[in-house]
Amino acid sequence: MDSSRSSLPVPAWTGTPPDAFADPALYGGIRSRRIFGYLVDLILIGLITVALWFALVLVGVLSFGLLMPLVPLGVAVVPTLYHTFTVGGPRSATPGMRLFDVTVRSWTGERPSLLQAFLLTVTFLVSVGVTGFLILLVSLFNSRGRTLHELLSGTVVVRHSALERPGA
């Protein structure tokens, strides 16, 4: 049996995501869980960034400064790669999201592709960079708690445990 076939993603739902009033378990406490998960992710990204910074500075010094331009470039791509590969990976969530029982799904219930995860990440970083997190207030005005970057990338964030329950 081909192992890649046994791990094919199974849609969590068909069609559009369930409404928050029809299936409150999917969205219960989603905003606070996302905030705490993101704080954990910030710590992890910070640790990765510091380690990479030291490594790149060492390489820059050993190259007599020729490779020093890699330092800001390397540090800048850490958050993008971290979010893209964890959200677009097999668990569809960053480590912080997993810790707080949160996962990302495409609008139709499948796990997001790497391209969709990249779009989610870039739109998040750009919108937050421009508005200073004010753009996240969009989540207060829709029942699923979706933010602008989720609306633009066609994703929805739900409780992972609600997807694993019988009949989900």
N, C-alpha and C positions, 0 to 999 in steps of 0.2 A: 504494500500500500504506500502510495506517495505521501510523505509526511507533510508536504506543502498543501495538499488537498484537505488533510484532516484539520488544518488550522485556518481554513478559509473563514473570513469574517461572516458572521450571521447577523443580518439586520435585527436591530432591537425592536423595530416596528416597521410597518409598511405604510407608505404614503407619508403624510405629514406627521410630526411628533404629536403624541397625545396632549391634549390641553391640560393645563395645570389644575383646572377644576375637575376634570374627568379622571386624572391620575396624579393626585397630589404627592404620592410617594416619590415620583420621579424628580420633583422640584423642591421638596421640603428642606428648608434651611440652605438652599443652594448658594445664596449670596454670601453668607457668613463663611461657609465651608470654602468657597473660592478665595475669599480674602485670606483666611488662615493658610490655605494651601499655597497661595502666592507668596506669603511671607516666608514659608519654608523654602520655596523655590528661589527666592531672592538670596537667602543664605547660601544655598547650594551653588547658585550662579556666582556669588561673590567668592566662594572658596575656589571654584574652578578658575575664575578670572585671575585671582591672586597667584595661583600656581602657574597658570599660563604666562602671566606677566613676568614672573621670575625666570621661567624657562626662556622666554623670548628675549629678555634683557641679557641673560647669559649668552645666548646665541649671538645677539647684537654685539656684545663686548668681544666675544671670540672672533667675530668677523671684522673687528676694528671699526665698528659702526655702520658697516655697509648694510646689514640686515635690520638696523634699528627701526626703519619704517614699518616693519612687520609687527612691532609692539602695539601701536594703536589699532591697526587693522585686526590683529588677532584678538585683542580684547573686545573690539566692537562686535565681532561675529559670535561670541560666546552665547549671548542670550538668544540670538536667532537660531543657532544650531541646537541649543538645548531644548527650546520649545518645539521646533519643527520636528526633530527626531523622536522626542518623547510623545508628543501628541499624535504624530503620524506613525508611531510605532505600534507594536502588537497590543499594548495596553491602552492606547488612546488617551493617555494622561501623563502629566509630569509626575515626578515623585511626590511633590506637595499635594497635587490633586488626588493621587492614590491614597495618601495618608488620611485625607479627609473625605474619602468615599465619593469622589467626583470623577466623571469621565466625559470625554467629548465624543459626540456623534455627528455625522452629517445629517442634513435635514431629513433624509429618507431613512435614517436609522443605522446606516453602515458606519464602520470605523472610518475616520477621515483619511484620505490619501496623503502622501507626503506633500503633494502640491497644495492640497487644501489646508494642511497644517502650516505650510509656509505662508500661504495667503493670510490665514488667521493670525500668525505671529507678526508678520510685517504690518498688517492693518492695526494690530494692537499697539505695536511699538510706535508707529507713526501717529496714531490718534492720541495716545497718551503723551507722547512727546510734544505734540502741538497744544493739547488742552490741559496738561498737568493732571490727569486722572478725572477731570470733570466729565469727560465723555462717558465714563462708566455709569453716570447717573441715568443713562438710557435704560438700564436694567430695571429701574424702579417703575417704568411706565409700560411694562408688558408682563403678562402673567407667567411667562416661562423664565423670566429673569435674564433674557438675552441682552448682551451688550452690542454696541455698534459693530465691533469687529466680527462678532458672530453673525450678525445680520448680513454683513458684506461677504463673508466667506461661506455662508450656507451651512453653518454648524449650530449645534445646540448643546449646552452642558447640562448633564443630568446626574442623579445619584446612581453610582455603579451598583449598589446593593439592590436597588429597585429593578434593575435590569435582570438580575439573577434570580428573582423570585419566581416561583411556579406561575405559569400563565402569562409571564411578561414577554 
